[in-house]
Amino acid sequence: MEIDKHKLYDCVIIGGGLAGLCLAIQLAKNEHSVLLIEKNKYPFHKVCGEYISMESYAFIQSLGVNLDGMNLPKINQLNITSHNGYKISSPLAMGGFGISRYTLDNQLAEIAKKAGILVIESCNATDVKLQNNIYSVETNKGSFKSKLVCGSYGKIEPSFIEVTGEKKKGKYIGVKYHIKTKIAENLIELHNFNDGYCGISKVDNDTVCLCYLTTTKNLNENGNDIKELERNVLMKNPDLKKYFTESKFVFEKPLAISQIGFRKKDTYKNDILLLGDSAGAIAPLCGNGMSIAMRSSKIISGYITLYLQNKLTKSELIKQYDSEWNKNFSLRIKTGYYLQKLFGKRFTTLLALKFLNNFPFLFRKLISLTHGNKF
Ligand SMILES: Cc1cc2nc3c(=O)[nH]c(=O)nc-3n(C[C@H](O)[C@H](O)[C@H](O)COP(=O)(O)OP(=O)(O)OC[C@H]3O[C@@H](n4cnc5c(N)ncnc54)[C@H](O)[C@@H]3O)c2cc1C
């Protein structure tokens, strides 16, 4: 589709991950004109554990992704180990499925393009200004005008978003590989190590996703070298040692991101409506950030349509979206925050696992607190 720099779009969306892509498709279905800006080029890999809770399955299908036809692994069992190999297991009441971000984001981007959305790839949004109710979004590919701007740029704030309060830089790093190894289709494993944990489960294409989170400090203490960190720290866990030494690694190099933090942020900042991780990221051990991102797109798309149809004022849109967001996600993000503090520390993890092993109903309750209902 041609880029029309003089057009006034109903909505410009900054960031084409799950939140941005799902929002774009829903707005297009409601016949709004949408421009989506993504700084990478599809398809591309992303640091993510790639386990999606079942709550989003029907929603993703409703957007046009044929999950049923992809023979994806369905996951309903969780095994957790402590740094020294102490193991507990629990069935997952709702469970999830595995699909790589390479596949899922790309399929959604294709659907968005077919729905008439202008998707500009390799395009970095650098500034957003609001004057006389018209937004200007500055990018390396020119300036675009719209009635609304949504930010779905993910965990790390771009320079035009002012960050107040907590420290700007998150203290975690994430690393991902795709590997070929044997693991049961229905299983997700969570292996703890000193100051971190690693999730392992199957995705599409008979591939296994191995993804871990640890602190920047842990990496620094291992000479800023990911391989050293894996040798010295992760491989102390006997299960992880087995995966690292006996699997075939598909990526030549690890895929890594830094400066990640997990907390609730704002749903409206610098005149921009925020969704997905931009509004608040949940700790990955809950395996639920993707569902929160997609669910937040569903919530906000309804309010945006009402606003564009002049049925809501801008301040009503901001207020009602914020209240709905909090109702849906505040408790889940808080639970994830405290779980994150408990796991990945050698002593507390072992204690917590032993405790949960004796009280399986509490274990299941804890898991359910991080999950939402189907939408
Ligand atoms: C280690 C780790 C493991 C995880 N594992 C899981 C898991 O197993 N299950 C789960 O549900 N969740 C998991 N998550 C969380 C999940 O990855 C996120 O919650 C989810 O990706 C959020 O989607 P999003 O669309 O908000 O952001 P993203 O998917 O991060 O998308 C943001 C997009 O914005 C683009 N962008 C950023 N800035 C700009 C800019 N200025 N201009 C243009 N484009 C821009 C980026 O390129 C990116 O494509 C994990 C997270 C981490 C860190």
The ligand as an SDF file (V2000), in Angstrom:
LIG
                    3D

 53 58  0  0  0  0  0  0  0  0999 V2000
   12.3990  -13.5220   28.9850 C   0  0  0  0  0  0  0  0  0  0  0  0
   10.9360  -13.3550   28.6820 C   0  0  0  0  0  0  0  0  0  0  0  0
   10.1240  -14.4670   28.5230 C   0  0  0  0  0  0  0  0  0  0  0  0
    8.7520  -14.3150   28.2950 C   0  0  0  0  0  0  0  0  0  0  0  0
    7.9770  -15.4150   28.1270 N   0  0  0  0  0  0  0  0  0  0  0  0
    6.6400  -15.2950   27.9350 C   0  0  0  0  0  0  0  0  0  0  0  0
    5.8100  -16.4470   27.7500 C   0  0  0  0  0  0  0  0  0  0  0  0
    6.2560  -17.5780   27.7050 O   0  0  0  0  0  0  0  0  0  0  0  0
    4.4710  -16.2330   27.5910 N   0  0  0  0  0  0  0  0  0  0  0  0
    3.9060  -14.9950   27.5860 C   0  0  0  0  0  0  0  0  0  0  0  0
    2.6830  -14.8770   27.4430 O   0  0  0  0  0  0  0  0  0  0  0  0
    4.6800  -13.8930   27.7320 N   0  0  0  0  0  0  0  0  0  0  0  0
    6.0310  -14.0090   27.8920 C   0  0  0  0  0  0  0  0  0  0  0  0
    6.8100  -12.8890   28.0010 N   0  0  0  0  0  0  0  0  0  0  0  0
    6.1720  -11.5730   27.8970 C   0  0  0  0  0  0  0  0  0  0  0  0
    5.8120  -11.2390   26.4390 C   0  0  0  0  0  0  0  0  0  0  0  0
    6.9270  -11.4320   25.6000 O   0  0  0  0  0  0  0  0  0  0  0  0
    5.3430   -9.7930   26.3610 C   0  0  0  0  0  0  0  0  0  0  0  0
    4.4210   -9.5410   27.3850 O   0  0  0  0  0  0  0  0  0  0  0  0
    4.6780   -9.5010   24.9990 C   0  0  0  0  0  0  0  0  0  0  0  0
    5.6100   -9.6640   23.9720 O   0  0  0  0  0  0  0  0  0  0  0  0
    4.1240   -8.0910   25.0000 C   0  0  0  0  0  0  0  0  0  0  0  0
    3.6560   -7.7710   23.7180 O   0  0  0  0  0  0  0  0  0  0  0  0
    3.6760   -6.2460   23.2330 P   0  0  0  0  0  0  0  0  0  0  0  0
    3.0070   -6.2580   21.9160 O   0  0  0  0  0  0  0  0  0  0  0  0
    3.1920   -5.3750   24.3090 O   0  0  0  0  0  0  0  0  0  0  0  0
    5.2350   -5.8990   23.0720 O   0  0  0  0  0  0  0  0  0  0  0  0
    6.3060   -6.4860   22.0780 P   0  0  0  0  0  0  0  0  0  0  0  0
    5.9620   -7.8530   21.6320 O   0  0  0  0  0  0  0  0  0  0  0  0
    7.6140   -6.2650   22.7470 O   0  0  0  0  0  0  0  0  0  0  0  0
    6.2050   -5.5410   20.7970 O   0  0  0  0  0  0  0  0  0  0  0  0
    6.6420   -4.2190   20.7830 C   0  0  0  0  0  0  0  0  0  0  0  0
    7.0230   -3.8630   19.3480 C   0  0  0  0  0  0  0  0  0  0  0  0
    7.2670   -2.4670   19.2630 O   0  0  0  0  0  0  0  0  0  0  0  0
    8.3580   -2.2380   18.3940 C   0  0  0  0  0  0  0  0  0  0  0  0
    8.9030   -0.9060   18.7460 N   0  0  0  0  0  0  0  0  0  0  0  0
    9.4700   -0.5250   19.9060 C   0  0  0  0  0  0  0  0  0  0  0  0
    9.7950    0.7790   19.8840 N   0  0  0  0  0  0  0  0  0  0  0  0
    9.4150    1.2440   18.6710 C   0  0  0  0  0  0  0  0  0  0  0  0
    9.4990    2.5060   18.0290 C   0  0  0  0  0  0  0  0  0  0  0  0
   10.0150    3.5910   18.6580 N   0  0  0  0  0  0  0  0  0  0  0  0
    9.0260    2.6260   16.7660 N   0  0  0  0  0  0  0  0  0  0  0  0
    8.5000    1.5430   16.1050 C   0  0  0  0  0  0  0  0  0  0  0  0
    8.4060    0.3200   16.6690 N   0  0  0  0  0  0  0  0  0  0  0  0
    8.8490    0.1680   17.9310 C   0  0  0  0  0  0  0  0  0  0  0  0
    9.2960   -3.4010   18.6870 C   0  0  0  0  0  0  0  0  0  0  0  0
   10.1890   -3.6550   17.6230 O   0  0  0  0  0  0  0  0  0  0  0  0
    8.3040   -4.5520   18.9180 C   0  0  0  0  0  0  0  0  0  0  0  0
    8.0560   -5.3160   17.7480 O   0  0  0  0  0  0  0  0  0  0  0  0
    8.1900  -13.0180   28.2270 C   0  0  0  0  0  0  0  0  0  0  0  0
    9.0110  -11.8950   28.3740 C   0  0  0  0  0  0  0  0  0  0  0  0
   10.3660  -12.0530   28.6010 C   0  0  0  0  0  0  0  0  0  0  0  0
   11.2250  -10.8440   28.7490 C   0  0  0  0  0  0  0  0  0  0  0  0
  1  2  1  0
  2  3  1  0
  2 52  2  0
  3  4  2  0
  4  5  1  0
  4 50  1  0
  5  6  2  0
  6  7  1  0
  6 13  1  0
  7  8  2  0
  7  9  1  0
  9 10  1  0
 10 11  2  0
 10 12  1  0
 12 13  2  0
 13 14  1  0
 14 15  1  0
 14 50  1  0
 15 16  1  0
 16 17  1  0
 16 18  1  0
 18 19  1  0
 18 20  1  0
 20 21  1  0
 20 22  1  0
 22 23  1  0
 23 24  1  0
 24 25  2  0
 24 26  1  0
 24 27  1  0
 27 28  1  0
 28 29  2  0
 28 30  1  0
 28 31  1  0
 31 32  1  0
 32 33  1  0
 33 34  1  0
 33 48  1  0
 34 35  1  0
 35 36  1  0
 35 46  1  0
 36 37  1  0
 36 45  1  0
 37 38  2  0
 38 39  1  0
 39 40  1  0
 39 45  2  0
 40 41  1  0
 40 42  2  0
 42 43  1  0
 43 44  2  0
 44 45  1  0
 46 47  1  0
 46 48  1  0
 48 49  1  0
 50 51  2  0
 51 52  1  0
 52 53  1  0
M  END
$$$$
